[in-house]
Amino acid sequence: MSRTFFGFGFGPIQSALFLYEAYVSGNFGRYVVAEVDPAVVAAVRANGGAYAINIAHHDRIEQATLRGVELLNPRQPQDRQQAIDAIAQADEMATALPSVNFYDSADDASVAKLLAAGLAKRGKPGILYAAENHNHAAEMLQENLRRHGPMPSRFQILNTVIGKMSGVIDQPQQIHRLGLATLTPASSRAVLVETFNRIFISRIHLDGFVRGISVFMEKDDLLPFEEAKLYGHNAIHALIGYLAARRGLLTMAQAADHPDLMAIARAAFIEESGAALCRKYARMGEPLFTPDGYRTYADDLLQRMVCPNLDDLVARVIRDPQRKLGYEDRFFGTMRLALSQGIRPVNLAQGAAAAVLCLPGQPPSSRQALAERLGGLWKDKADSMAGDIIDVTWQALAAMRA
């Protein structure tokens, strides 16, 4: 119970994954989080360091309360010094920020600056989980850290692959309808996450170090699992969302009542994304990248994506179609992968076409117009596969417009 956990950011992934798993492990005696939102810090402090989360199971929503959590605002000088002292004592840490762009900043609340100051005072081994949605988050944080001080030899920053669906619910009617517990009694927001906790992390190379959060799974090479998340989980989630929007559905759960839509999603998941990834990584010997393993992965995720107790809104899933139609993002990144393995991604193209119809302005009325619209999003990233991608997407789009 002498271990300390330290977190940067207090969003759903921090509060309901890292902190929660540290808390339920029984291996930590202190929990500290740096959070720059003064209202959140004040709310948890006023509640005696306790906060509530909601965990969606297939058949129910469970509430859990964590107690004894210290929230510190590093923009306040006294809190900043306390944060540095806690970092110096922390055994395990996690960054759970909106993006890697938040690693460093000009003010004293900079994650990299705080880390450098705390690490300079420590003499024991430790790890940090970099939970931002980026394939090289750990390397980027390490690069930022080195601008402010040396990297300790017995400290390791780990990449992560987090397939846990989560969100903040701030609509009073939705909170009431689902019977959610708000973050604190005085708060107007609720954290809702799925029960899933099979998280992949980089292999730890610190002699004798034993993780307090033992449920995570270490892998020598995370890239294949990152691709499975982006080209499997993220791609198919978006596909269901955009096809559901075409039918006027409000929640992802409602898609479960449309067998033809779910059949498209399953075919895209298993026959296109899965077949391509299994061919690419067949030599790894990983169960996930076998036909049976990937089918199990896909069927589990398809059920989780439409879990009624997550109450995931279609409008949330289909936000920012410009980004999701990027050449290397979930739709076209997966389609490029499929084409590279000799698979024509006709089902994925239906999701991409539905996303194109959500772009602002008039829908493309010809293949050339589609090519120009997508070219504006892709800029200079397009390669020799661009023509095939435009062809298969235009065929799906034309069928939708017919």
C-alpha positions, 0 to 999 in steps of 0.5 A: 500500500506504499505505492503512489499513482500520479495522473496528468488530466482527469478525463474519462480515461484517467478517472475511469481507467488508470485511476480506477484500475490502480484503485481496485488493484489494492496496490496503491496507497496514494492517488494524485492527479494534475488537472488544470480545470479549477472547477473540477479540482474544486468539486472533487476537493469539496467532496472530500477527494471522492468521485463517482464513475459509471461502468456500462455492462451489457445488462446494467450500469454499475456505479463506483466511487473512488475516495482519497484522490488528491487533485492539484492545479499546477497553475497554482504555485502551491499545487505545482510544488505538491505535484512535483513532490508527488511525481518524485514519489510516484511508482506509476503515472499516466498521461491522459490528455486530449492529444500529444500537443498538450505535452509541453506549453509555455506555462508552468503547467506543462506536463514535460516541465512538471515531469522533468522537475519531479524526475530530477528529485527521484531515485527509484524506478518508475513507469508512465503510461502515455495514453494519448491516441498516437502511435508514438506518444511515448517517444514524443513525450520523451522528446519533450521531456528532454528539453527540460532535463535528463531522462532518468535511466530507471524510468520508462515511458510506455505506449498504450493501445486503449480500446475502452469506449468512454465519455462524459455525459453532460445532458441532464435528461440523458443522465436522468434517463440512464440513472447515472451518478454525477462526478460529485453530488454538486457536479452536472457531468457524469463519466460513463465507460464500458467495463472493458480493461484489456489494455496493451502496453509496451514491454517494460525493461526495468530490472525487478520492476513489478507493476501495481496495475497488473491487468494490462498486457505487455507486448514487444511490438505494439504497432500491429495492435495499434493498427487493429484498433485504428483499422478495426475498432475505430474504422468499423465504429465510424462505419456503423455511425455514418450508416446509422446517421443515413437512417436517422438513428440517434444512438449506436444501440439502435443500429443493432435493430438493423441486421443489414447494417450490422452485416455490412459492418461485420463483413468490413470488419472480418473480410476486409480489415481482419483479412488484411491484418491477418495476412500482414501479421501472420508471421507474428504468431499472435492469436489476434492475427489469425482468422479465428482470433480476429473473428472473435475480436470483431464479434466482441467489439460489434456487440460492445459498440451497440451496447444500449447501456453506453447510450453512445450518440450517433452525433458524437461518433460522426463528428469531424468527418474531414479528419476521419476521411484523412488519407491515413485515418480510419476509412482510407487507411483501412482501405489502403491496407486492404488493397495492399493485401489484394482485398477490394474494400467494398463494405468499408467504402460504404462507410466512407461514402456515407461520411462523404455525404456528411461533409459540408457543401454539395455532395459530389455528383461525379467521380471527378468531383469526388476526387477533387473533394477528397484531394482537398482533404488528403493534400499531398499524402495520396499515393498510387492507391488513390485512384482505386480508393476513389473508384470503390468509394464513388461506386458506393456513393453512386449507389447511395445516391441512386 
